[in-house]
Amino acid sequence: MKLVASISQGLEKEGAKELIQLGAKSVKASRRHILFEADMACLYRLHLRARVSFRFLREISRFPCHGPNELYIGVQRAIDWGNWLQPEKSFRVDVTGFGEGLSHTHFTALKVKNAIVDLQRERMGSRSSIDVKNPDICFHLHLANNQAVLSVDGCNSSLHKRGYRPAVGIAPIKETLAAGLIRMTEWDGTKNLVDPLCGSGTFLIEAVSSLLGFASGMDRKFLFKNWPDFDFSIWDKEFKMAQKMKILNKKLPKIIGCEFDENIANSARENIRKAGLENYIEIINCPFQEFQLPTGLGLLVCNPPYGKRIGEENKLPNLYKQLGQYCKQQASGWDLWLLNGNPELSKYLGMKANRRFQVNNGSIDCRWLNYKIK
């Protein structure tokens, strides 16, 4: 099968590595997407265990498209609709890209929907209903270079939603982004891991979940179970294998989050409990300036506010200044990894970045900065 993974900009390399580790073939990364091939077992495995990509689309047809009429006819001829979508099943259409006479995604989606239901009425006498929130099948149409690619989405919602984080801090980082950034640090569980501004605890939860082999999609509802070629025996085998990957009772170093706001600290503890990691991650409710680091070396990881969504910008230089001072006084020999969306603020740390990686946090252009603390 030809597939495409959607991914945050800047994480394409890490995402490609993860796909290869989980059995994907012919992996080719491009901006915000990774093209690859996989068999059914690999597709199920990725949905269960991949942590960095937030969507997997399976291509089922492609055809020339020079306008609305060609789109309508192309969709009707694309696949065996009687096989893929019986009238009792609901569906949704998502659209990306633009084409001739197809400059609005809502209009394009409507054209695709009409092509499908008109064909159903003609051939089967009744039609499927549209369900935007909980469809049985989600079709995805991508338009580019006078070509339409019709795909099906393996899941109803973005894979960043792991289920452990109904309780979130302010402006939380997405789980998929946190997982990719942690992979880039190459933390392997041999050194301490501390987030001095931990918010809802996402960095720490993703780091430990990945290390212990916790599959991210065990409790998720997958739409590929409604595809005509869904194979229960292959799915059952992959699901059981994902369950067996989980390592419990592993001795880990200190993994600690520090959060000044008591309510957010309690939310982080609840998220950690929901993720099943309360025996591994500790949350301390205090300002980071008062926090005593554990003995030995380690990594500091954090996503401090950068004035785009939270944190009054005029107060932030002092926060960065204090964080820089804290690192130099308390964390000599440690590494600091900091996600920064405002280059003016990182100057106040008073340290020179050893490495920097461009990544996007939603729509914000950021840098994942690595400092060797002396």
C-alpha positions in Angstrom: 0.0 0.0 0.0 1.1 3.6 -0.7 0.8 5.7 2.4 1.6 9.2 3.6 2.3 10.3 7.2 1.5 13.8 8.3 4.0 15.3 10.7 5.1 18.6 12.3 7.6 20.6 10.3 11.1 19.9 11.6 10.3 16.3 12.8 10.4 14.7 9.3 13.8 13.1 9.9 12.8 11.6 13.3 9.4 10.5 11.9 11.1 8.7 9.0 13.5 6.9 11.4 10.5 5.8 13.5 8.6 4.5 10.5 11.6 2.5 9.3 12.0 1.1 12.8 8.4 -0.1 12.7 8.8 -1.8 9.3 7.9 0.9 6.7 9.5 0.6 3.3 10.5 3.1 0.5 10.4 5.9 3.1 10.8 9.4 1.7 10.5 12.5 3.8 9.3 15.8 2.4 8.1 19.0 4.2 5.4 18.0 6.8 4.9 14.7 5.1 6.5 11.3 4.8 5.7 9.1 1.8 6.2 5.3 2.4 4.9 1.8 1.6 3.6 -0.8 4.1 1.7 -4.0 4.3 -1.4 -4.3 6.4 0.5 -5.6 9.5 2.8 -2.5 9.4 -0.1 -0.2 8.9 -1.8 -1.6 12.1 1.6 -1.5 13.9 2.1 2.2 13.1 -1.3 3.2 14.3 -0.7 1.4 17.6 2.9 2.3 18.3 4.2 5.3 16.3 4.5 8.4 18.5 5.8 11.2 16.1 3.4 11.3 13.2 -0.2 12.5 13.8 -2.0 11.0 10.8 -1.6 8.1 8.3 -3.4 8.2 5.0 -3.7 5.2 2.7 -3.9 6.0 -1.0 -6.8 4.2 -2.8 -6.9 6.0 -6.1 -5.4 8.9 -8.1 -6.7 10.5 -11.3 -6.3 13.7 -13.4 -8.3 16.6 -12.2 -8.7 19.9 -14.2 -11.9 21.1 -12.6 -15.1 20.3 -10.7 -16.7 18.1 -13.4 -13.5 16.0 -13.8 -13.3 15.7 -10.0 -17.0 14.5 -9.9 -16.5 11.8 -12.6 -13.1 10.9 -11.3 -14.4 10.2 -7.8 -17.2 8.0 -9.1 -14.8 5.9 -11.1 -12.0 5.9 -8.5 -12.9 2.7 -6.6 -15.5 0.0 -6.2 -17.9 2.1 -4.1 -20.2 -0.8 -3.4 -17.2 -2.5 -1.7 -15.9 0.5 0.2 -19.1 2.3 1.3 -22.5 0.6 1.9 -25.4 3.1 2.4 -25.7 2.1 6.1 -22.2 3.4 6.8 -21.5 7.1 7.4 -18.6 9.0 6.0 -16.7 12.3 6.1 -14.6 14.0 3.4 -11.5 16.0 4.3 -9.7 18.0 1.6 -6.2 19.6 1.2 -4.7 21.4 -1.7 -6.3 23.3 -4.6 -7.0 22.8 -8.3 -8.6 24.6 -11.3 -12.0 25.8 -10.2 -11.4 24.2 -6.9 -10.0 26.9 -4.7 -12.2 26.4 -1.6 -11.8 23.1 0.3 -15.4 23.2 1.5 -16.7 23.4 -2.1 -14.3 20.6 -3.1 -15.5 18.4 -0.2 -19.1 19.0 -1.2 -18.3 18.0 -4.8 -16.7 14.7 -3.6 -19.7 14.0 -1.3 -22.2 14.6 -4.1 -20.3 12.3 -6.4 -20.4 9.5 -3.8 -24.1 9.9 -2.7 -25.4 10.4 -6.3 -23.7 7.1 -7.3 -25.1 5.3 -4.3 -28.6 6.5 -5.0 -28.3 5.5 -8.6 -26.8 2.0 -8.0 -28.2 1.1 -4.5 -31.3 3.2 -4.1 -30.2 4.8 -0.9 -27.2 6.8 0.3 -24.8 7.1 3.2 -25.2 9.9 5.8 -22.5 12.4 6.6 -21.0 12.3 10.1 -18.4 14.9 10.6 -17.5 13.8 14.2 -17.7 10.0 14.2 -17.8 8.7 10.7 -17.4 5.0 9.8 -15.0 6.0 7.0 -13.0 9.1 6.5 -12.0 9.9 2.9 -9.3 12.4 2.2 -8.8 14.1 -1.1 -5.6 15.9 -2.0 -5.3 18.2 -5.0 -2.0 19.3 -6.6 -0.6 19.7 -10.1 -3.9 18.8 -11.8 -4.1 15.5 -10.0 -6.4 14.2 -7.3 -5.3 11.6 -4.8 -8.1 9.9 -2.9 -7.1 8.3 0.4 -8.7 6.8 3.5 -7.7 7.9 7.0 -7.0 5.1 9.5 -8.3 7.1 12.4 -11.0 9.6 13.1 -8.9 12.1 15.0 -5.3 13.2 15.1 -2.9 10.6 16.7 -1.5 13.2 19.0 -4.5 12.6 21.3 -3.2 9.8 23.5 -6.1 9.8 26.0 -4.0 10.7 29.0 -4.4 14.4 28.8 -7.9 15.7 29.4 -6.4 17.8 32.1 -4.0 20.2 30.3 -2.0 23.2 31.4 -2.1 26.5 29.5 -0.9 26.2 25.9 0.3 22.6 26.1 2.7 21.1 23.6 1.2 18.4 21.4 2.2 14.9 22.3 3.5 14.0 18.9 5.8 17.1 18.9 7.0 16.4 22.4 7.7 12.7 21.4 9.8 13.9 18.4 11.7 16.5 20.3 12.6 13.9 23.0 13.8 11.5 20.4 16.1 14.3 19.1 17.8 14.5 22.6 18.7 10.8 22.4 17.8 10.4 26.0 18.1 6.7 26.7 17.0 6.4 30.4 20.6 6.2 31.8 20.6 9.9 33.0 18.2 12.0 35.1 15.5 13.9 33.2 14.0 17.1 34.6 11.5 19.6 33.2 11.8 22.8 35.3 8.7 24.3 33.7 6.7 21.1 33.2 3.2 22.4 32.7 1.0 19.4 32.0 4.0 17.0 32.0 3.9 16.1 28.3 7.7 16.0 27.7 8.2 13.6 30.6 5.2 11.4 29.8 6.2 11.0 26.2 9.9 10.3 27.1 9.1 7.6 29.7 6.2 6.0 27.6 8.5 5.7 24.6 11.4 4.3 26.7 9.1 1.7 28.4 7.5 0.6 25.1 4.0 1.9 26.0 2.0 1.8 22.7 0.2 5.1 22.1 -2.9 3.8 20.4 -4.1 0.9 22.5 -7.4 2.5 23.5 -8.0 4.4 20.3 -11.0 3.8 17.9 -9.6 3.0 14.5 -11.5 3.5 11.2 -9.5 0.9 9.3 -11.6 -1.7 11.1 -14.4 -0.5 8.7 -12.3 -1.0 5.5 -13.4 -3.9 3.3 -10.0 -5.5 3.5 -9.6 -5.3 7.3 -7.9 -8.5 8.5 -8.8 -9.3 12.1 -6.2 -12.0 12.5 -3.3 -9.6 11.5 -4.8 -6.9 13.7 -5.1 -9.3 16.7 -1.5 -10.4 16.3 -0.2 -6.8 16.2 -2.3 -5.7 19.1 -1.0 -8.5 21.3 2.5 -7.8 20.2 2.1 -4.1 21.2 0.8 -5.2 24.6 3.9 -7.4 25.1 6.3 -4.4 24.3 5.4 -2.7 27.6 8.3 -3.0 30.1 7.3 -2.7 33.8 9.5 -2.6 36.9 12.4 -1.1 35.0 14.8 0.8 37.2 15.0 4.4 35.9 16.9 7.4 37.1 15.1 10.4 38.6 12.4 11.9 36.3 11.0 15.0 37.7 8.8 17.9 36.6 8.7 21.2 38.4 5.6 23.4 38.3 5.0 26.6 40.2 1.1 26.7 39.7 -0.5 24.2 42.1 -3.5 23.5 39.9 -1.4 22.8 36.9 0.9 20.6 39.0 -2.1 18.6 40.1 -3.3 18.3 36.5 0.2 17.0 35.5 0.0 14.4 38.3 -3.4 13.3 37.0 -2.1 13.0 33.4 0.8 10.9 34.6 -1.6 8.7 36.6 -3.8 8.3 33.5 -0.7 7.4 31.4 0.2 4.7 34.0 3.5 6.3 34.9 3.0 7.4 38.5 5.8 5.1 39.7 8.3 6.7 37.3 7.6 10.5 37.2 7.5 12.9 40.1 5.9 16.3 40.0 7.2 19.0 42.5 5.1 22.0 43.1 7.5 24.9 43.5 9.3 27.6 41.5 12.2 26.0 39.6 14.6 28.5 41.3 13.9 26.6 44.6 14.2 23.1 43.1 17.2 21.0 44.1 18.4 18.9 41.1 19.0 15.1 41.8 22.6 13.9 42.1 24.4 12.8 39.0 24.1 14.2 35.5 21.1 14.5 33.3 19.0 16.5 30.8 16.9 19.5 31.4 14.0 19.8 28.9 11.5 22.6 28.8 9.1 24.6 26.7 9.0 28.0 28.5 6.4 30.6 27.4 7.5 32.8 24.5 4.9 35.5 24.6 2.9 34.3 21.6 0.1 32.7 23.5 0.8 32.9 27.2 3.1 34.9 29.5 3.3 38.6 29.3 6.2 39.4 27.1 7.6 42.1 29.2 7.9 39.7 32.2 9.6 36.9 30.2 13.2 38.3 29.8 13.5 37.9 33.6 12.2 34.3 33.5 14.8 33.4 30.9 17.5 35.2 32.8 16.7 33.3 36.0 16.6 30.0 34.1 20.0 30.7 32.6 21.4 31.5 36.1 19.8 28.4 37.6 21.4 26.2 34.9 24.9 27.7 35.4 24.7 27.5 39.2 22.8 24.2 39.7 23.3 22.1 36.5 26.9 22.2 35.6 27.7 19.2 33.3 24.0 18.8 32.4 22.4 19.4 29.0 19.6 21.8 28.5 17.1 21.3 25.6 14.8 24.3 25.3 12.0 24.9 22.8 12.0 28.6 21.9 9.6 30.5 19.7 11.0 34.0 20.3 14.8 34.4 19.5 14.8 37.7 21.4 14.1 35.8 24.6 16.7 33.1 24.3 19.4 35.7 24.4 18.6 36.4 28.1 19.7 32.8 29.0 23.3 34.1 28.8 24.4 30.8 27.1 25.4 29.9 23.6 23.5 27.1 22.0 25.5 24.1 21.0 22.9 22.9 18.4 19.7 24.3 17.0 16.9 22.6 15.1 14.0 24.4 13.3 10.6 23.0 14.3 7.0 24.3 14.2 4.9 24.3 17.3 1.5 24.6 15.6 1.8 27.8 13.6 4.8 29.1 15.6 8.2 28.9 14.1 10.5 27.6 16.8 14.0 26.4 17.6 14.8 23.3 19.6 18.0 24.5 21.3 20.7 22.4 22.9 23.0 23.9 25.5 26.0 22.2 27.1 25.9 23.7 30.6 29.4 24.5 32.0 
